[in-house]
Amino acid sequence: MSASASSACCQSRAWVDSAVRLIEADARRSADTHLLRYPLPTSWSTDVDLALYLKDETTHITGSLKHRLARSLFLYALCNGWISENTTVIEASSGSTAVSEAYFAAMLGLPFIAVMPATTSATKIALIESQGGRCHFVTESAQVYAEAQRLAAETGGHYLDQFTNAERATDWRGNNNIAESIFDQMGQETHPVPDWIVVGAGTGGTSATIGRYIRYRRHPTRLCVVDPENSAFFPSYASGDSQVVTGRSSRIEGIGRPRVEPSFLPDVVDRMLSVPDAASVAAAHHVGRVLGRRVGPSTGTNIWGAFELLAEMAAQGRSGSVVTLLADSGDRYADTYFSEEWLTSHGLDPSESAEVLSEFERSGRWA
Ligand SMILES: *Cc1c(COP(=O)(O)O)cnc(C)c1O
């Protein structure tokens, strides 16, 4: 007599097939995001030819680069047999990931719970709830992981765990990931292979994908990760100690973590810059004025780092291009980073940093 056992998941293969198809169909209906050329001043008295590009991730249906991650995490969980019909899906998030995941959960008809710091912006909470997601708050951002795990155990649900799975759920070799898309869209530019790509790290997934892709395609491009105050990534990178814990919440939504996340891969990062929070805010305001549209604070961090590298290239007489990300829209932060009252109450004064930016725009030099 032969024995036979089957996993409960086998019975739901038809449901999983349909779920994967729905996600793939959604991707097929969607267009790629734009690569915008940032208008650098032409008046600089240098002989170098520099260009800056912004990969505009705000045009995803759910408004941020987390749309890519949410799609990858759902496909990864479905194809691993971790999610089936009626599974409650849970995530630890500072907001943007949960907004995108709530969209996919609703698409598949699954209950969704976002575990988030109580400081998460009201706009993001509204976006999650309007898609049928539930928000569950903790007081400190370092508590989100354990609380998400606890809820998963309690509900028999699945914890997507972006901070662990971001680097492995994403196809780093291609499949139109963010890196492949950038290099393809740069194809007809004067300097098609960027000298630098500048990104922030939340999960670290975006920097891991770009860093791996650069090596795989053997590009000379270097990857710079910009990091805000209170984050463990920069001190860990600088000291080589992966156990650094700050235990403090970042004030720049989307980037900077109280611990070094498993998806952050320091070995593919060529350089890190620590950016003061007031400088990130000043740069977000600055870009808003130049582009005529508000951008989120992590885009400010990106721009601060990109400007610093461009000024360095100008000082060295080196022509070339730099690419960074417009990670999400500033419309999500009208009551926070774009409110003077909020900035004052959080001790953030962008005025000094604004002068550094003005000097860069005027002369191409970094003060
Ligand atoms: C998540 C996020 C980032 C960082 O991306 P990771 O791939 O998670 O490192 C940057 N900006 C915003 C607005 C984000 O939501």
The ligand as an SDF file (V2000), in Angstrom:
LIG
                    3D

 15 15  0  0  0  0  0  0  0  0999 V2000
   10.4530   52.5450    0.2490 C   0  0  0  0  0  0  0  0  0  0  0  0
   10.7930   53.8880   -0.1560 C   0  0  0  0  0  0  0  0  0  0  0  0
   12.1090   54.2220   -0.4970 C   0  0  0  0  0  0  0  0  0  0  0  0
   13.2520   53.2270   -0.4060 C   0  0  0  0  0  0  0  0  0  0  0  0
   13.1050   52.0640   -1.2100 O   0  0  0  0  0  0  0  0  0  0  0  0
   13.5710   50.6240   -0.7350 P   0  0  0  0  0  0  0  0  0  0  0  0
   13.5870   49.8260   -1.9650 O   0  0  0  0  0  0  0  0  0  0  0  0
   12.5530   50.1090    0.2390 O   0  0  0  0  0  0  0  0  0  0  0  0
   14.9030   50.7230   -0.0800 O   0  0  0  0  0  0  0  0  0  0  0  0
   12.3330   55.5410   -0.8660 C   0  0  0  0  0  0  0  0  0  0  0  0
   11.3590   56.4570   -0.9020 N   0  0  0  0  0  0  0  0  0  0  0  0
   10.0730   56.1520   -0.6040 C   0  0  0  0  0  0  0  0  0  0  0  0
    9.0270   57.2060   -0.6620 C   0  0  0  0  0  0  0  0  0  0  0  0
    9.7480   54.8610   -0.2190 C   0  0  0  0  0  0  0  0  0  0  0  0
    8.4880   54.5700    0.0800 O   0  0  0  0  0  0  0  0  0  0  0  0
  1  2  1  0
  2  3  1  0
  2 14  2  0
  3  4  1  0
  3 10  2  0
  4  5  1  0
  5  6  1  0
  6  7  2  0
  6  8  1  0
  6  9  1  0
 10 11  1  0
 11 12  2  0
 12 13  1  0
 12 14  1  0
 14 15  1  0
M  END
$$$$
